Amino acid sequence: MDLVRQMVGKYLSNPRSIILTSLTGIRAVVPANVDIATQEIIQMAEDADPLSQRTLGVLTKPNLVDKGAKDKVMELITNTKGKGRFKFGYTIVCNRSQSDLSITFDERNIKEVAFFNLNPLGLYSKAEDNLLINVTRRNFQGVSVDIRGRIRKIEQQLEIIGPVRQTAYEQRNHLINVALRFLSGAIINHGPNRNNAKVSRGRDSGMVTDKYTRSKGFEIGTTNPSLMPSLFAGQSRAWGFHAQNLITIVIHKIYHFNHKQASLVEVECHGNLITINHYFAENVRKAREARLKVKLEMLATWNTGDGRAEPLLRLNDILGVVLSNDDHTIQDLHDTLKSYYKVARKRFVDAICLQAVDHFLVSGKTSPLWGFSPHFIGKMSDAELQLIAGDEDKTVSRRNMLETELGSLKAGEKILET
């Protein structure tokens, strides 16, 4: 009983319940042949609506009222006195008796009209009509706001569910749109940008000195020919790690991509150091000139007193710039390694970008993007489309329910606007 009371009380306490229940106000339904004063529903209705602005009493089973009790019923109907007095009074509902279950609706209506024409129950009241008009007028603005809010909420839910995908045409069109959004999103959100990562610079001169010292042999005025390849292999030893890390970010399970980057690393790091790029020789020359210029500028300290002339160099100081054979060789190795590394790095990055990423992942005929394309979707059968993009039964049911409710709400909104 407590659960029933809570459920009934929840609806009774809603100040606009008449709007939310198909325009039927709070109805205190009481059998006419029982003591009205002892009915709990009367008290609940008065507690929920003390001003009786939205309450209409309903008396049922008037055909069972004893002759002596008709005066009591008339007091309620005319709203003159009694505990259950409501502003809009009571209305009478005549139920079928057991003997009337087999008769037709037309016959039942005739008997009902005849019953209510009997004195003193032959009354006609517009209480219910007035109740509907008054409550609707009071809550009209709030109802309009609620309807528009509910319409927006349902439209958002339908947008989340997505478009209808029940026919092959709808399913194919949906997949094509997904493919196009995927391609455009990949280009816009994950394409190249100008915010290049900053490369930390370490001290590599020590590595060159160490390898040169350990590789010294019986050469006279020359260096060990195997020293330069060894230096380059040490300088580029991290290429494999960085390339593998990049591949993991781009895609994890593309075999051709991993194979391609591994082969490129193998060729670059362990093959012969060969380049015909003129950029290499230019870099070596610039590196040597820059190193010599820095040392000479440090020695330009002799001032002639002429403010228009730059400081001069002493001949003895210039001779001191000339390094020993070992120091000169080490610096030359460093300049050569640095220049070749720049050329090889650009070549390696271009190869990864063009051959591995672009060919195997983007534009190649076996790439994932080539597979998931409008052309590929256009060749799919109806069964494949249904399996991949078809609506589930619960989704269809949910969409139909929301669309039905949305249609009703928009119809109601149109009525309110007129």
C-alpha positions in Angstrom: 0.0 0.0 0.0 2.9 2.4 0.7 4.1 1.9 -2.8 0.7 2.7 -4.2 0.4 5.8 -2.0 3.8 7.0 -3.1 2.9 6.5 -6.8 -0.4 8.2 -6.5 1.1 11.1 -4.4 3.7 11.7 -7.0 1.1 12.3 -9.7 -1.1 14.3 -7.4 1.7 16.7 -6.4 2.5 17.6 -10.0 0.9 21.1 -10.4 0.5 20.5 -14.1 -0.6 16.9 -14.0 -3.6 17.7 -16.1 -1.4 18.6 -19.0 0.7 15.5 -18.6 -2.2 13.0 -18.5 -4.0 13.6 -21.7 -5.9 16.6 -20.3 -7.5 14.7 -17.5 -7.2 16.5 -14.1 -6.8 14.9 -10.7 -9.8 12.6 -10.3 -10.9 11.6 -6.9 -12.7 8.5 -8.0 -15.1 7.2 -5.3 -18.0 4.7 -5.5 -21.2 6.5 -4.9 -22.6 3.8 -2.6 -19.9 4.2 0.1 -19.3 6.8 2.8 -17.5 9.6 1.1 -16.1 11.0 4.3 -14.1 7.9 5.0 -12.3 7.8 1.6 -8.5 8.4 1.8 -8.3 9.6 -1.8 -10.5 12.6 -0.9 -8.0 13.7 1.8 -5.0 13.1 -0.5 -6.6 15.2 -3.2 -7.3 18.0 -0.8 -3.7 17.9 0.5 -2.2 18.0 -3.0 -4.7 20.7 -4.2 -5.8 22.8 -1.2 -7.4 25.5 -3.4 -9.2 22.9 -5.5 -8.0 24.5 -8.8 -7.3 21.3 -10.6 -9.4 18.6 -8.9 -12.6 17.0 -10.2 -14.4 14.4 -8.2 -15.7 11.3 -10.0 -18.6 9.2 -8.6 -19.0 5.7 -10.0 -21.7 3.1 -9.8 -24.6 5.6 -9.3 -27.0 2.8 -10.1 -26.1 1.1 -6.8 -27.1 4.1 -4.7 -29.9 3.4 -2.2 -32.9 5.6 -2.4 -32.2 7.1 1.0 -28.6 8.0 0.0 -29.6 9.9 -3.1 -29.8 13.2 -1.2 -26.2 12.7 0.0 -25.1 12.1 -3.6 -26.9 15.2 -4.7 -25.1 17.3 -2.1 -21.8 16.2 -3.5 -22.9 16.8 -7.1 -24.2 20.3 -6.4 -21.1 21.0 -4.3 -23.1 22.4 -1.3 -21.5 20.7 1.7 -19.6 17.7 2.9 -16.0 16.9 3.5 -15.3 16.1 -0.1 -16.2 19.5 -1.5 -14.3 20.5 -4.5 -14.5 23.7 -6.5 -15.5 21.9 -9.6 -17.8 19.4 -7.8 -18.3 15.9 -8.9 -19.2 14.2 -12.2 -21.0 10.8 -12.4 -19.8 7.8 -14.4 -22.3 5.0 -14.9 -20.6 1.6 -15.1 -22.0 -1.4 -16.8 -23.7 -4.0 -14.6 -23.3 -7.7 -14.9 -26.6 -7.9 -16.9 -25.3 -5.2 -19.4 -22.1 -7.0 -20.4 -23.8 -8.8 -23.4 -25.5 -5.7 -24.8 -24.2 -3.5 -27.6 -22.7 -0.1 -27.2 -25.7 1.6 -28.7 -28.0 -0.2 -26.3 -25.7 0.7 -23.4 -25.7 4.4 -24.4 -29.5 4.4 -24.6 -29.7 2.9 -21.1 -27.2 5.5 -19.8 -29.1 8.4 -21.2 -32.3 7.1 -19.7 -30.7 6.6 -16.3 -29.3 10.1 -16.1 -32.6 11.6 -17.2 -34.2 10.3 -14.1 -34.8 12.8 -11.3 -32.7 13.9 -9.4 -29.6 12.8 -11.3 -30.6 14.4 -14.6 -28.0 17.1 -14.3 -25.6 18.4 -16.9 -22.5 20.1 -15.7 -19.6 21.8 -17.5 -17.3 21.4 -14.5 -14.9 19.2 -16.3 -14.7 21.4 -19.3 -14.1 24.4 -17.1 -11.4 22.6 -15.2 -9.6 21.7 -18.4 -9.8 25.3 -19.7 -8.6 26.9 -16.4 -5.7 24.5 -15.8 -4.6 24.7 -19.5 -4.7 28.5 -19.4 -2.6 28.7 -16.2 0.1 26.4 -17.5 0.0 27.2 -21.2 3.4 29.0 -21.2 5.1 26.3 -19.2 3.7 23.5 -21.4 5.1 25.3 -24.5 8.5 25.5 -23.0 8.5 21.9 -21.9 7.4 20.7 -25.4 10.2 22.6 -27.1 12.7 21.3 -24.6 11.6 17.7 -25.1 11.7 18.2 -28.9 15.4 19.3 -28.6 16.2 16.3 -26.4 14.6 13.8 -28.7 16.3 15.3 -31.7 19.7 15.0 -29.9 19.0 11.4 -29.1 18.1 10.7 -32.8 21.3 12.4 -33.9 23.3 10.1 -31.6 21.5 7.0 -32.9 22.4 8.1 -36.4 20.5 8.0 -39.8 18.2 5.1 -40.7 20.2 2.2 -42.1 17.6 -0.4 -43.0 17.8 -0.6 -46.8 20.9 -1.4 -48.8 20.9 2.1 -50.2 20.9 3.7 -46.8 23.6 1.4 -45.5 25.8 2.1 -48.5 25.3 5.8 -48.3 26.2 5.7 -44.5 29.4 3.8 -45.1 30.5 6.2 -47.9 29.9 9.2 -45.6 31.9 7.5 -42.9 34.8 6.8 -45.3 34.8 10.4 -46.5 34.8 11.8 -42.9 37.6 9.5 -42.0 39.8 10.6 -44.9 39.1 14.3 -44.3 39.6 13.9 -40.6 42.9 12.1 -41.0 44.2 14.9 -43.3 43.0 17.8 -41.1 43.8 16.4 -37.7 46.8 14.2 -38.3 48.4 15.7 -41.3 51.9 17.3 -41.3 52.4 20.5 -39.4 55.1 23.1 -38.9 55.7 22.4 -35.2 58.7 20.2 -35.7 60.2 18.6 -32.6 63.3 20.1 -31.2 66.4 17.8 -31.5 68.7 17.9 -28.4 72.3 18.4 -29.2 74.9 16.2 -27.5 78.6 16.3 -27.4 79.8 14.0 -30.2 83.5 15.1 -30.4 84.4 12.8 -27.6 83.1 9.8 -29.5 85.1 10.8 -32.6 88.3 11.3 -30.6 87.8 7.9 -28.8 87.3 5.9 -32.0 90.1 7.7 -33.8 92.5 7.0 -30.9 91.6 3.3 -30.8 91.9 2.8 -34.5 95.3 4.3 -35.0 97.7 1.9 -36.9 100.8 2.2 -39.0 99.3 4.7 -41.4 101.6 7.6 -42.4 99.7 10.9 -42.8 96.4 9.1 -43.4 93.6 7.6 -41.4 92.3 4.1 -41.1 89.8 3.7 -44.1 87.4 1.7 -41.8 87.2 4.6 -39.3 84.6 6.7 -41.1 82.1 3.8 -41.6 82.5 2.9 -37.9 81.9 6.5 -36.9 78.8 6.7 -39.0 77.4 3.4 -37.7 77.8 4.7 -34.1 76.2 8.1 -34.9 73.2 6.5 -36.6 72.8 3.6 -34.2 69.5 5.1 -32.8 67.9 5.3 -36.2 66.3 1.9 -35.9 64.7 2.7 -32.5 63.3 6.1 -33.6 62.0 4.6 -36.9 60.3 1.7 -35.0 58.8 4.1 -32.6 57.3 6.2 -35.4 55.9 3.1 -37.0 54.2 2.1 -33.8 52.5 5.5 -33.6 51.4 5.4 -37.2 50.1 1.8 -37.2 50.9 -1.4 -35.3 50.0 -4.2 -37.5 51.1 -3.4 -41.0 53.7 -6.0 -42.0 54.9 -4.3 -45.1 55.5 -1.0 -43.3 57.8 -2.7 -40.7 59.6 -4.7 -43.3 60.2 -1.6 -45.4 61.6 0.5 -42.6 63.9 -2.3 -41.4 65.3 -2.7 -44.9 65.9 1.0 -45.2 67.7 1.1 -41.9 69.8 -1.9 -42.9 70.9 -0.2 -46.2 71.7 3.2 -44.6 73.4 2.1 -41.4 75.4 -1.0 -42.6 76.0 -0.4 -46.3 78.7 1.6 -48.0 78.8 5.3 -47.4 78.0 6.6 -50.9 76.4 9.8 -52.0 76.4 11.9 -55.2 74.6 14.8 -53.6 76.6 18.0 -54.0 75.1 19.1 -50.7 77.6 16.9 -48.9 80.8 18.6 -50.3 79.2 22.0 -49.6 78.5 21.1 -46.0 82.1 19.9 -45.5 83.5 23.1 -46.8 81.2 25.3 -44.7 81.9 23.3 -41.6 85.7 23.7 -42.0 85.4 27.4 -42.8 83.1 28.0 -39.8 85.5 26.2 -37.4 88.5 28.2 -38.7 86.6 31.5 -38.6 85.7 31.0 -34.9 89.3 30.4 -33.9 90.7 33.3 -35.9 88.0 35.7 -34.5 89.2 34.7 -31.0 92.8 35.8 -31.9 91.8 39.2 -33.5 92.8 41.2 -30.5 95.5 43.7 -31.8 94.0 47.1 -32.1 95.8 49.7 -34.2 94.0 52.7 -32.7 92.0 53.4 -35.8 88.4 53.3 -34.9 87.4 52.6 -38.5 89.6 49.5 -38.8 88.8 46.1 -37.5 91.2 44.3 -35.0 94.2 42.7 -36.7 95.9 39.3 -36.3 99.5 38.6 -35.4 101.3 36.2 -37.7 102.5 34.1 -34.8 99.0 33.8 -33.5 97.8 32.5 -36.9 100.5 29.9 -36.9 99.2 28.7 -33.6 95.9 27.9 -35.1 97.5 25.1 -37.2 96.7 22.0 -35.2 98.8 18.9 -34.8 98.2 16.1 -37.2 95.9 14.1 -34.8 93.8 17.1 -33.8 93.4 18.1 -37.5 92.4 14.6 -38.5 89.9 14.3 -35.7 88.2 17.7 -36.5 88.2 16.8 -40.2 86.5 13.4 -39.4 83.9 15.2 -37.3 83.1 17.7 -40.1 82.9 14.9 -42.7 80.7 12.8 -40.5 78.4 15.7 -39.7 78.0 16.6 -43.3 77.3 13.0 -44.5 74.9 12.5 -41.6 72.8 15.4 -42.8 72.6 14.0 -46.3 71.8 10.5 -45.2 69.2 11.6 -42.7 67.3 13.6 -45.3 67.5 10.7 -47.7 66.3 8.2 -45.0 63.4 10.4 -43.9 62.2 10.9 -47.5 62.4 7.2 -48.1 60.3 6.5 -45.0 57.8 9.1 -45.9 57.4 8.2 -49.6 57.9 4.4 -49.6 56.8 3.2 -46.2 54.1 5.7 -45.1 52.7 7.0 -48.3 52.9 3.8 -50.4 52.0 1.2 -47.8 49.6 3.2 -45.7 48.0 6.0 -47.8 48.1 5.8 -51.6 49.2 2.2 -52.4 46.6 -0.1 -53.7 47.1 -2.4 -50.7 47.0 0.3 -48.1 44.1 0.5 -45.6 42.8 3.8 -46.9 42.6 2.3 -50.4 40.6 -0.6 -49.0 38.1 1.6 -47.0 37.0 3.9 -49.8 33.8 4.8 -51.6 34.9 2.6 -54.5 35.4 -0.4 -52.2 32.0 0.2 -50.5 30.2 0.4 -53.8 31.2 -3.2 -54.6 29.9 -4.6 -51.4 26.8 -6.9 -51.6 23.6 -6.3 -49.7 24.4 -9.0 -47.2 27.8 -7.5 -46.5 26.2 -4.0 -46.1 23.6 -5.4 -43.7 26.3 -7.2 -41.6 28.5 -4.1 -41.3 26.2 -1.1 -41.3 22.7 -2.5 -40.7 20.6 -1.3 -37.7 20.1 -3.6 -34.8 16.6 -4.5 -33.8 16.8 -2.5 -30.6 18.1 0.5 -32.5 15.1 0.3 -34.9 12.7 0.1 -32.0 14.3 2.9 -30.2 14.3 5.2 -33.3 10.7 4.4 -34.1 9.6 5.2 -30.5 11.5 8.5 -30.6 10.2 9.5 -34.0 6.6 8.8 -32.9 7.0 10.9 -29.8 8.7 13.6 -31.8 5.8 13.7 -34.3 3.3 14.0 -31.5 5.3 16.8 -29.8 5.6 18.8 -33.0 1.9 18.4 -33.7 1.2 19.7 -30.2 3.7 22.6 -30.6 1.9 23.6 -33.9 -1.4 23.6 -32.1 0.0 25.8 -29.3 1.4 28.2 -31.9 -2.0 28.6 -33.5 
